[in-house]
Amino acid sequence: MKRNSKFLLMLTLLIGIVGFSFVGCDDTTIEDNPVVDKVVGSIEGVVYKNAGYCAEGAIGADVWVYWMSDEVRDSVVTDEMGYFLIPGPLASGDYALTFKYVPQVEETVDGTAKHEDGSSQALQAELSYMETHYTATIPTLDQLKDDIDAVPSGEYEYRYTTGVCGPDVYMYEKAATVTGRLYSAVPDTADEWGYVSPKDISTGEALQGDHHPISAIGDIEVIITYPEDLGFAPRSFPTWTSPEGYYTFTGLPVYNDSVMLTIPAFAYGDTSYQQFDTTIYLMCDRTVTVPDIYDIIDCRSLPVVLDRSFKKDVPFHNDSDLVIWFSEPMDTLTFDCALLDDGNNTQFEYAWSSNDSILTIDPRMALKTGTDYTLRINYAKAKSGCLLDEAIFGWLTFTTMDGIKLMATNVETSPGVFIDFQIGDPITLTFNMTPIIDPIYGTLTLTDITEGFVDYPVAFDSAVAGSVLTIIPRDDLELSHKYEVCYKVFSDADDIYSDWAEGCIEFYTEIDPVPPVAVTGWACNEPTGWRADWNTKSIAFKWNKVDRAIKYYVYAYDNKPENPNTDFVEIAEIDAADYLQYQEATVTLPAQFDRYTADGIQTPFTDSTHVWFMIRAWNQAGLSPHSDTLEFWDTTPPGAGNTADGGNLGITFSQTYGSGDNTIGADEDTVWIGLDNQLEYMERTSNPTWDFVEAGGDESYVLPEANGIWNWRNDSRLNDYDNASATGAYFTVPAGACAAGDELWLTFSDNSGNDTTIQINLDLVQPYITYTAPVTNDTVEAPNHTVTYTIQQAPGVTAITWVDYWLTLDAGTTMIDSLEDFCNDGSGTRALEDF
């Protein structure tokens, strides 16, 4: 029950004629007293002695009430009814009130106090009640107005009284006594029959109950503590046990609820508590005897860590055991700990000394170097039953010593800069301790990694002197090259493989001060017999290595009729491979080297376009003079190009119809020859040319050149299907003439002046009409049987509109009948009855 919350808040509002009365302990008289708005406070209340436990309802007369106002200490005394009033005026704020019981006495000559009843005793003996403290609050005007239903207008004085009505302020009499006895556990001892008889070791008397043999504990602190809200101080009362283990409290404040009896810094039985607590109930003017308390373990001297091999601020050797020395033997069965590296568990084994006071922890693998570790003790209890001292319980941190690591290198020419290394200098790596280059697990390499080069290992010798590892290249390094040195070295730790340093360092050698000389041996590197064609885009080159060159640049220009590249254009950048005597590269012409840009293909060499190539070497000092110039142009006949580079697949004729034999024809016959593929760009005039050569059949007859009618697109790529203009030739064979077996010689010229001649034997051309039925040896029956055929002619051209039918016997000896039929769809039928 919180007594300081029981003050009654009483307010009197004085407003001239109209008054508001806030009823508290008594009705408040309303006065006509208009003043400036403010709060005028007072405090009142009633005090009761003995809290109603020892003397029921005793009035708290002779109680002095003290407070501070304006930094001045003041006081009032309660009347016969225990009432007090602090009239004020008190300003808004908190007031600490102190209540002391001081009976009215007369001091005699002999120094004793004479009471009203005539008895005498020493003055200090009269202070038999606990000094009590309360806090009263006078609110501010803003706080007060929130509780007023109606506030008059104008300026008025608000009178506010806080206090307590009824049993409110309690004085607790010092009239309780508590006593008890403590015992501690000792090792079990048995009689000659093996029976353990619990006895009080101090008296030898047998004890009842299932207790261990015990001994009384002396000079042990025992504390009784009261709840916080009783208002008096102090709340805790200590005492100490006698040598026989007895403790006694006298003059304790009487309180009818439970109080706490505590034995601090002690464990109890087999539990892990460091403090024993129990509750007791007090009585007025009577002694409360607490039952004897057994199995108390004396933990005033807690187990501590006397020393450890790993200290917070001392680097720990990563290959050593962790050792902890405790002040007393530990309970090894319940001990629990973990070794952590950044929150991760490190596996380990551990062992205890013979007396269980020294713990040795052996990590299964060497700890990481330069790493923070924590040994976390999760649970640690001594065999005595006391827990490890909280001051060291929990986290024990330490840091392993730095392992081997690279401290400096001379390829770092200035902080963070790895350029301009002198090509004739040895390379040094300085570590913080002596490095060991293990022949199996170690690494030490030096590699030329200049861009575009095949990584090239550099031969070197090495030596170790103290903490410095020196790499000595057997030959000078290359100027303006990029190198990489990689290492994995070990320290001289107990376990050599438990500590190592590894890494790679890239650096550049000094810049070559002299530009390279001109490239020699600049030549085409294509296979024997290779020639440039109209659409060649890539050409392979080779040249001699140039000393001190880092890169090579290839340039080209052309003379195409429109938008020529008249100046050398850089078309390729090639990294030097100076470990090879001869350099090689395939260079591809960019899109700006194209004669016709609208056709969707790149044709750098068509239309008699020539392209010139040259090369220059480069290092950081500049470019070399240019090399000799190589000139390329289209020298490949049409239809004979390099197919791997997009050249022609050859000139072929797959659509050939008609017959050169027209000996039985009454009219001239026509032979059609169709081009099967599109060619490159051809000569625009007089192209192609042709001639007929007698080669069989009627040896006295050969077709004249004038009998050819050509349908070529001489201004383009000939058979230009994209423009729906087929390429072909018509040859007329007069009636009664036979050109079968004759040869047709065609000569094609591309627009770069290259010729190709094609031979066609007229015996190989196909007939125009192919009969489907009837066929040889078929049995036919008129008039229902029909003759069917198909007509072979050029795609998109209807060259035949009339068909003559001949019906003969005996292989054409006996003529039966003939007729003509109109045809326009490339096929037809005729019934035999029509003949």
DAQUI-V369581 format. One record per helix or strand. SS is the DSSP state (alpha for helix, beta for strand). FROM is the first residue (numbers start at 1). TO is the last residue. Records with the same first field share a line. If there is no record, write none. Layout:
SS = FROM-TO + FROM-TO
//
This chain:
alpha = 3-5 + 50-52 + 123-126 + 141-145 + 228-230 + 496-498 + 643-645 + 705-707 + 721-723 + 762-764 + 832-834
beta = 8-15 + 18-21 + 38-49 + 59-59 + 63-69 + 72-77 + 83-90 + 93-101 + 106-107 + 113-114 + 120-121 + 129-129 + 132-138 + 157-163 + 169-171 + 173-185 + 199-200 + 206-206 + 214-216 + 221-225 + 232-232 + 236-240 + 246-253 + 258-263 + 266-268 + 276-281 + 287-289 + 293-298 + 305-308 + 316-316 + 322-326 + 330-330 + 336-341 + 344-345 + 348-352 + 358-363 + 372-379 + 381-382 + 387-387 + 395-400 + 406-409 + 414-414 + 417-417 + 421-421 + 427-431 + 436-436 + 443-448 + 456-457 + 460-465 + 468-473 + 482-490 + 500-509 + 523-524 + 538-544 + 551-558 + 569-575 + 582-588 + 610-619 + 622-623 + 630-633 + 655-657 + 661-661 + 669-674 + 682-682 + 689-693 + 708-711 + 720-720 + 725-725 + 728-733 + 738-738 + 743-750 + 755-761 + 766-766 + 769-773 + 786-791 + 802-809 + 814-822 + 827-831
//
